[in-house]
Amino acid sequence: MAGDPREGRIVVVGASLAGLRAAETLREQGFVGSLTVVGDEPHPPYDRPPLSKQVLLGHAAADGTGLPMRRDPDAEWRLGVPATGLDPLRKRVLLADGEWLPYDRLLIATGTRARPWPNPEEAVLDGVFTLRTCDDAGRLAERLAAGPRRVLVIGGGFTGSEIASACRERGLEVTVTERGPAPLVGALGGTLSKLAAGVQRAHGVDLRCGVTVTALRGDGMGRFVGADLSDGARVEADVCVVALGAVRNVEWLADAGLAAGPRGVACDAGCRAFDMYGIVTDDVFVAGDVSRFPHPLFEYQLLSLEHWGNAVAQAEVAAHNMVSPGPLRRPHLSLPSFWSSQFGLNIKSVGVPTFSDQIVLAQGTLEARRLAVVYGYRGRVTAAVTVNMAKSLEYYQHLIETAAPFPPGPGAADRPLAAELTLPSDVPDSKKLSHGPTVALTGHLPDRRLTVVRHA
């Protein structure tokens, strides 16, 4: 765009964490033009991590998790009206009510939604839930408070495991089904997933691994009463929570010519979106869970994340670059990190655990449920996960950022770390799981829907 980049019209599509932080940063960076934030939900931006924890436990109201504003972004909020199309040639966004919003620069921050149960007739049974929005959490919390006889959780990823933890803390019977060999295996690999399985069973979870749910059953009156499993078993339950991962909200971009697909919208390190030919745009930016971005520490593969911290950091970089001339733009290089609280465990991670071929238990023990595991790939440190030992994580972050050798040297452990103490990281193919990793490397290529035509 010609002229001062701090002027003009900016539209942010997505009114959650990334959208809010981007809007605030735009004003902090001196943007004085018109700013519009579009959101598909009717609610102002709110925090999602408490939904599977405090809200389900009844410690917080579903409508009480609003995100505090660092400053008033002086924006026009278009809430409850989803974006349904994008015309990049005319620089305008189509809303569900038929209005076109013109822009000079656009930020795509539409995030993800919960993956629904694949059978629509079964998915609408009374008692079948997903958990992504505050409305979802409110409805599920109300049903849990009513004291169902049993809750079935389909999927043993972080969301499913946190839901199961909340159920047990409420004193509810809960069954968790997972297609893979153990819960959390898709995110943390084999060793820590065995710890997770043991902890869940020790807390009274009926954990069924290596099976899938083949059908949800109703009572003939539209109420959920149980499910059939692939091993021939049947689970009787009053409530079912489908926790099969997330779907990127990219459908509205289908005809926009961008590199958008099931794994997200591909962008460069400066958050500028690629078009379907692999050409970087200069007026369309991406941030948050819907983005795929390259990282130099992971072979410049495109990372796809569902992490709170990444949404904030990337939104701030995108906003800075939207109002800065080329030489003053900066890359998004922060390391992926996430946390989860479940069954008395405080799990924290930095780096990409799935980008590994070996691990070593650097501190603590599995038996004590207090430990630090370091992940390596081709002889260098790529990730670390701590359980009830979060203070150690900053040290391991430095090892990852400096591409330190694996196994790590003295100072990284409470014992000598010899090569013979390493174990395979045992990260399975995510296609064979009910859940996937919340951080994934998705290759080097943008999603491109091209037809090669050869003329004689």
N, C-alpha and C positions, 0 to 999 in steps of 0.2 A: 504494500500500500504506500502510495506517495504521501509525503508530508510527515508531520510529527506523529510517531507511533503512539504517543500518549493521548492522542485525540482519535475521534471516529466512533464507530459502533462495534462493540464486542458482545457476542452472545455466548453464554455458557450453557450447554445442554447437559443437565445433571445437577440436581440440587441436594446432593448428599455431601459427605465430608470433603471430597476433592473439589467439588463445585464451589462450596463455601470458602474453603481456604484459598482457592484461585481468585475468587471475587475480592476477598480481603487484600490479597497480595497485589492485585492490579491497582487498587487505590493506594496502597503503601508505596508502590513503585511510581506513583505520579500520574496514573491514568485519569484523565478528566472528562473523557467522552461518555457516551451513553452505555450503560451496562444492563443487560437483561439476563436473568437466570431462569431457565426452564426446568421444571421437574414434573415427573409423571405422578408422584404422590401429592396429596393435598397438604401434607405436613411440612413445616419448616425443617431445615436440616437437623438430623438427630444422630446419636451415636449408636452404632450397631452392636459392638461387643457385649454391652450389658443385656441384650435381648435374650441370649442363650444362658445367661448366668443370673444376675440379680432379678430380672423381670420374671423368669420362670420360677424362681424361688419365692416370689412374692415380696421381695425386699425393695422393689422399685416398680412404679407404675409404667406401663408401656408408653404412655404419653409424657413421661417425665424424664426422658433421656435426651432432650434437646441439646444440641451442640452450642456452647457459648461462643459468641462472636467476639473476636479480638478487636474489631472495630466495625462500625456501620459501613458496609460496602456501597451504600447509596445506589442500590440496584432496583430494577423493576422485577419483582418476583412473579413468574407465571407458573403457579403451582397447580397440580391436578390436571395439567394439559400436556400430554406426552408429545414429543417430536415424532413425526411419522415419515419425514422425508427430508432430503438435503439436495439443493441445486447449487453445486459449487461454481458453475459458470456464472449464474446470476447472483451468487453469494446471498442465498436466502435459505432459511429453515422453515419447513412446513410443519405446522402444529395440527393436532387432532381435530381442532375446531375449524380447520380450513384456513386459518390465518398464515400468511407468510411473514417471517421475521427477517429483515435484511441485516447483513453484518459486513463489517470490514475484516474482522478476524473472529474465528470460531474456536471454542474449546469443547471437545467431546469428552464428557466425563459421566457417561450414562451407566457405568458400573455393571453389575450383574444382577440376576434374579435367581431364585431357587429353582433347581431342575425339578419339574413336576413328575408325578407318577405317570408312566407312559400310557396307561389305560384310562382314557378320560372318564368313562362311566364309573370306574372304581375310584378315581381320584376325587369325585364329588360326593362320595359317601360321607355322611355326618360322622365326624370323629377322625377323618384323615386330614392331616395338616402338613404344611411346609413351614420353614422358618427363615424369613429374610427381612420382612418389614416389621415396623412397630405394631401394625394391625395384626399381622400373623402372631407376634409374640403375645399380644393382649388376649387374643382368642385362645391360644394354647395354654397360657397361664390360667385363664378362667377354668378351662377344662381340667387341668391338673389339680387345681384347688378343690374341685368337686370330688376328688378321690376315686379315680377309675380303678378297676380291679387289676388291670395290667396295661402297660404302655409298650407298644412295639415301635422300635426305632430301626428304620431301614437305612443302613450305611454306618460304617464305623470310622468315619473321618473325624476331624476336630469338632464340627458342629454336632454330629450325631453323638459323639462321646460326651460333649458338654451337656447335651440334653439328657442323656442317660444319667449323668452325674447329678443333675438337678432333680431328676425323678427319684433317685435313691435317697438324696438328702431330704426329700419330702416324705420318704417312707413308702414310696410307690414301687410295686413290682414292675420290672422292666426287662424286656427281651431286646437284644441288639443282634441284627443279622448283618453279616459282612461277607461278600463274595470272596474276598482275599483270605489269606491265612491268619490275619490278626488285625485288630483295630490300629489305626494310625500307620500301618505299614507303608502306605503309599506316600506318606510325608516324611517318615523318619527311618524307614528301612526295617530290617528284620529284628535286630537286637532290641531296640527300644520298643518295638511293637509287641514283643513278648512280655516286656515289663508292663505295658499298657493292658494286655490281655489278663495278666495275673492280677493286676490291681482291680480291674473291673470285676472279675470273678470274686475276688476277696471282699468286694463291697456288695456282693449279692446280685450282680447282673447275670441274667441268663444269656450268655454270649454264645452265639451260633456262628461259627466261621466256616468258610468253604461252602456256603449255601447261598441261594438267592430266593427271594420271594417271587413265586410264580403267579399268585393271584391274591387280591384282597377280597374278603367275603363280606356281604351285607346280609341283613336279616329279612329282606323282602320289603322292609319299610324305609329303606334308604339309610340305615344306620350300620356303621362298621362294627363287625363282631369278631374278626380274626383274619388270618392269612394262611395260605398254603405255601410250603417251602419245597425247594427242589429235591430234597432228600425224602420227600413223602410225608414229613411231619406237618402238623397244623398247630398254629399258635392262636389261642383265644385271647382277645384283648378288646378293650373299649376305645382305645386311642391309638392311632398310628401316626408317626412323624416320619415323613419321607425326607431323608438327608442324603441325597445322591449327588451333592455338589452343586455347582453354579453354572449358569448359562450367561454368556456375555450378551449385553443388550446392543446388538449391532444390526438388527433387522431393518431398522429405519434408514440404514445406510446402503441398502441393497442396490439402489440404482445411482449411487453417488460417485461411483468410479474410484472409490478408495480401496486400499488394501485391508479390507475388513472381512473377517470370517469367524468361525466358531471359537478361535483362540483369542480374538480381540482385534483391535485396530493397530496395525504396525506403524511405528514411528521411529525417527532417528533419536540420537542421544539428547537432542535439544527439544524433544517432544513434538516435532513437526510430523504430521501424518504423511505416509507414503500413499501415492495413488496406485491403481492396479497395475501400472507399468513399472513400478519400483522407483518412480520419480518423486522426490520430496516436494511437498507443497510448502507454501510460505505464508498461508493465511488460515490453515486448519491445524490445530494442535490437539493433543490427546493427553489425558492424565487419569490415574487411578486404575481400578480393577479392569477396565475395558481396554487398557493399553497393552501393547507388546513392544518392548524397547531393548536395545542392545546394551550389553555390559562388558567392559574389557576384561574383567576378572573371570568371565565364563565364556571365553573364546568368541566374544561378540555375538553369541547367540541371543535371540530375542527372548526376553524374560516375560512371563505372564504371571502376575501376582494378585493375591487377594488379601493384602495386608494393610492395616490401618496406617502404619508409619509410611509406607510407600505412597499411599494416596495423598498424604500431607506433603511429603517432600517433592513428589513429582508435580503436584499442583502448583507449588511455589516456583519451581523451575519453569514450568510452562508459562505461568503468568508473567514472570520476569522477562522471558524471551519474547512474549507477545508484544511487549511495549519497549523493547530494546533493539537498537540497530545491530546488525550482524556481528561486528567485532566485540560487542559487549554481551552477547548471549553466552550462556554457560550450559554444560551438560548435566544430565541427571545421572549421578554415579553412586548414590547411596546404596549401601548393602541391604539386601532383603533381611527383614527381621520380623518375628512374630512371637506371640505368647498365647498360652492357654492355661486355664485353671480348671481342673477336673479331678474328682476323687481324692482331694487333698494334695494333688501334685501341682506344682507351679512349673510348667514347661515353657522354656524360652529357647529361641533359635536365632542364629545369625548365619548368613550365607545361603547356599542352596544345598541342602542335604541330599537331594536326589542326584546332584552332579557329583557323584562319588563312586569309587570302586572298593574303598576300604574304610574301616573305622578303627578307632582305638579308644578304649575306656581310660581316660586320662586322670580322672579324679573320682573318688567315691566308689560305691558298689551298687549293683542292681538290688541286692538284698536290703540295703539300707534305704533304698529309694531316694538317694541323694547322690548325684553323680554329674559328670561332664563327659560327653562323648565328642571326639573330634573326627571329622570326616575328611578323607583325602581322595584326590583324583590324580592319577599319573604322577605321584610323588610330591604333590603340594597340597596344602590345607585349603579346603573349599567351604567348610561349614563347621559349626559346632552347635550342640544342643545340650542344655543343662536342665536338670530336674532338681528342683529345690536347692539350686546353687547358682542363682542368677548373677551374683557378684563376679563370677569368673568370666562372664560372657564378653566383657569389654576387652580383656586380654586376648581372647581368641579372635575377636573381630580384627584386632591389629595383625594377627598372624595371617588372616585371610587377605586383608588389604595389601600386605607385603608379599603375598605368594610364598609364604614360609614353607620350608620342606616338610613333607609328611613321611613318617611320624614326626611330630614336633619335638624340638630339642629341650634341653633342661630349662626348667621354669614353667613349663606348660602343664606339668603333671605333679601328682604327689607320689610318684613312683618312677623308676627308670622305664622308658618306653622303647622297647626293642622291636625290631621288625617282626619277630616271631609272635608278638602279642597282638598284632593287628588281625582283624576279622573282615570277611567280605561285608560290604555295606548292605547287600541283599535287598536292593530296591527293585520291586517287581514292576512289570509293565502295568501302567495305570489302567489300560483297557481291560485288565482282568480283575479289577476291583470295583466295589460299590462306591468307593470314594476315590478322589484323586488328590494330588499334592496341592497345597495352597500357593506354592511357588514352583513353577515349571519352566524348563528350557524348551523352547519350541522351534529350534532350528534357526537358520539364517535368512530364510526367504519370506518375504511378505506373502499374504494370501493373494493370489493373482488368478483371475478368471479370464483367461485369454484363449482365443482361437487362432492358431497359426494358419494363415491362408497363403498358399504358394501359387503364384500365377505362372502359367506356361510361357 
